[in-house]
Amino acid sequence: MLRIAFASTDRAHVDLHFGGAESLVIFDVAPGRADLVGVAEFVKAEQVGTDGRAGLAGTTQDKVIPKLDFVQGCAAVYAASIGANSIKRLMSMGVQPVIVDAGHDILDLLNEVSLAMVYGGLPWVDRAKASAEKEEATSKARIDDDSRRLVASVDELE
């Protein structure tokens, strides 16, 4: 499963700039399935006087920080545009920034990711899948001696 974020006003189309996004939606994507798992709305950055704007990078009013916090753990973020500074910050978190045409249908993008999880074709999906599998193997290796395997299916009872 991969967690993917989209900069969207209507939860159906990618139509916002990442840094200025007033809303982001997150889906968990597995082959053949996507589940909406989160929606966040953000305060719009506002002009301050004639010389500046609230939400400048690196300040306490940095408009991108709440968005970065929200997409933590995502494999990718799709947006209509993403500034160079946000691209660097996303990549340092291990989140792939993906820029698509404004108005791109989220369902089409989810299907593209789902198919890439099965057949490949999107390098960032291959990397994210490998990373998720490695993380899963590491967490399984940490299982405690007190851990017990439980029945996961009625078929196992026979």
Secondary structure, DSSP 8 states (H G I E B T S, - for coil): -EEEEEE-SSSSEE-SBTTT-SEEEEEEEETTEEEEEEEEE-----EETTTEETT-TTSTT-TTHHHHHHHTT-SEEEESB--HHHHHHHHHTT-EEEE--TTEEHHHHHHHHHHHHHH---HHHHHHHHHHHHHHHHHHHT--TT------SGGGG-
